[in-house]
């Protein structure tokens, strides 16, 4: 892999195998990438996970304010990895997983900075993993059933179910317990995707290497999918920022060209994307800014111009 965590292994790959949990004397580690975190939001995550014996890996994707620094200094067992600038979610996750691998862990729970896990979530997922592993399931990752907060306008996640046994094409990053030997075998997350579609592409790559992704349907975790919209249940494409829309469209276009992504998925989601973009254009009254954003995203994805969003499209110089 290169310095951005990008895949550099062409050609056919052998099928991967994974093992069950190790280091049973330790609590399962957890990890997150912080980008411009707000203390009142990320404190929910840290408070749930900060138990004696649990390692918390945090990648600081750019500078944070003093309130965050002070909160981090009070964590019982934390490994803090820093970047002076935003290098993207994929690269941040890869840096965490490299460190956790060198520390000897077998599995790690990945979470968004605004996730709301219960304190027992990592061990609950680890127990499910051990049971499925004993039944002969070659797992790459397992995650809880993500549900929106009660009495909220957040959207319910539509899982890409793959069969009758709770398998899915891929798992959202938030709440995913990943095997580190699977990560080494399948390869790192796409650092050049920066943010958006990273979990999708990795999940398909894992399936291509013979490893499953599974939802533990009896374990739930509250998840905020997108942003609130003042009580209106708007489609996701109308909730997210232009920056997120750029990465979403561009990275999907790149995924379409990948041989390990199933043709049926490409066709189905190509139709969905076309409808989403039409909806966005109508909602924005076909304004020139939105049309330029979408045209650039499609062109960049097709020509593999990946990495951070172009400077000309960045709001206030931010890349995410």
PEKALIN-V169340 format. One record per residue. N is the residue number from 1. SS is DSSP state (a for helix, b for strand, c for the rest). OMEGA is omega as a letter, one per 20 degrees, with the letter a starting at -180 (999 if undefined). Layout:
N & SS & OMEGA
N & SS & OMEGA
//
This chain:
1 & c & a
2 & c & a
3 & c & r
4 & c & r
5 & c & a
6 & c & a
7 & c & r
8 & c & a
9 & c & a
10 & c & r
11 & c & a
12 & c & a
13 & c & r
14 & c & r
15 & c & a
16 & c & r
17 & c & r
18 & c & r
19 & c & r
20 & c & a
21 & c & r
22 & c & a
23 & c & a
24 & c & r
25 & c & a
26 & c & r
27 & c & a
28 & c & r
29 & b & r
30 & b & a
31 & b & r
32 & b & r
33 & b & r
34 & b & r
35 & c & a
36 & c & a
37 & c & r
38 & c & a
39 & a & a
40 & a & a
41 & a & a
42 & a & r
43 & a & r
44 & a & r
45 & a & a
46 & a & a
47 & a & a
48 & a & a
49 & a & a
50 & c & r
51 & c & r
52 & c & a
53 & c & r
54 & c & r
55 & c & r
56 & b & r
57 & b & a
58 & b & r
59 & b & r
60 & b & a
61 & b & a
62 & c & a
63 & c & r
64 & c & a
65 & c & a
66 & a & a
67 & a & r
68 & a & r
69 & a & a
70 & a & r
71 & a & a
72 & a & a
73 & a & a
74 & c & r
75 & c & a
76 & c & a
77 & c & a
78 & b & r
79 & b & a
80 & b & r
81 & b & a
82 & b & r
83 & b & a
84 & c & r
85 & c & r
86 & c & r
87 & c & r
88 & c & a
89 & a & a
90 & a & r
91 & a & r
92 & a & r
93 & a & r
94 & a & r
95 & a & r
96 & a & a
97 & a & r
98 & a & a
99 & a & a
100 & a & r
101 & a & a
102 & a & r
103 & c & r
104 & c & r
105 & c & r
106 & c & a
107 & b & r
108 & b & a
109 & b & r
110 & b & a
111 & b & r
112 & c & a
113 & c & r
114 & c & r
115 & c & r
116 & b & a
117 & c & r
118 & c & a
119 & c & a
120 & c & a
121 & a & a
122 & a & a
123 & a & r
124 & a & r
125 & a & r
126 & a & r
127 & a & r
128 & a & r
129 & a & a
130 & a & r
131 & a & r
132 & a & r
133 & a & r
134 & a & r
135 & c & r
136 & c & r
137 & c & r
138 & c & a
139 & b & r
140 & b & a
141 & b & r
142 & b & a
143 & b & r
144 & b & r
145 & b & a
146 & b & a
147 & b & r
148 & c & r
149 & c & r
150 & c & r
151 & c & r
152 & c & r
153 & c & r
154 & c & a
155 & c & r
156 & c & a
157 & c & r
158 & c & a
159 & c & r
160 & c & a
161 & b & a
162 & c & a
163 & c & a
164 & c & a
165 & c & r
166 & c & r
167 & b & r
168 & b & r
169 & c & a
170 & c & r
171 & c & r
172 & c & a
173 & c & a
174 & c & r
175 & c & a
176 & b & r
177 & b & a
178 & b & r
179 & b & a
180 & a & r
181 & a & r
182 & a & r
183 & a & r
184 & a & a
185 & a & a
186 & a & a
187 & c & a
188 & c & r
189 & c & a
190 & c & r
191 & a & a
192 & a & r
193 & a & r
194 & c & r
195 & c & r
196 & c & r
197 & c & a
198 & a & r
199 & a & r
200 & a & a
201 & a & a
202 & a & r
203 & a & r
204 & a & r
205 & a & r
206 & a & r
207 & a & r
208 & a & r
209 & c & r
210 & c & a
211 & c & a
212 & b & r
213 & b & a
214 & b & r
215 & b & r
216 & b & a
217 & b & a
218 & b & r
219 & b & a
220 & b & r
221 & b & r
222 & b & a
223 & c & r
224 & c & a
225 & c & a
226 & c & a
227 & c & r
228 & c & a
229 & c & r
230 & c & r
231 & c & r
232 & c & a
233 & c & a
234 & c & r
235 & c & a
236 & a & a
237 & a & r
238 & a & a
239 & a & a
240 & c & a
241 & c & r
242 & a & r
243 & a & r
244 & a & r
245 & a & r
246 & a & a
247 & a & a
248 & a & a
249 & a & a
250 & a & a
251 & a & r
252 & a & r
253 & a & r
254 & a & r
255 & a & a
256 & a & a
257 & c & a
258 & c & a
259 & c & a
260 & c & r
261 & c & a
262 & c & a
263 & a & a
264 & a & r
265 & a & r
266 & a & a
267 & a & a
268 & a & a
269 & a & r
270 & a & r
271 & a & r
272 & a & a
273 & a & r
274 & a & r
275 & a & r
276 & a & a
277 & a & r
278 & a & r
279 & a & r
280 & a & a
281 & a & r
282 & a & a
283 & a & a
284 & c & r
285 & c & r
286 & c & a
287 & c & a
288 & a & a
289 & a & a
290 & a & r
291 & a & r
292 & a & r
293 & a & a
294 & a & r
295 & a & r
296 & a & a
297 & a & r
298 & a & a
299 & a & a
300 & a & r
301 & a & a
302 & a & a
303 & c & r
304 & c & r
305 & c & a
306 & c & a
307 & c & a
308 & c & r
309 & c & r
310 & c & a
311 & a & a
312 & a & a
313 & a & a
314 & c & r
315 & a & r
316 & a & r
317 & a & a
318 & c & a
319 & c & a
320 & c & 999
//
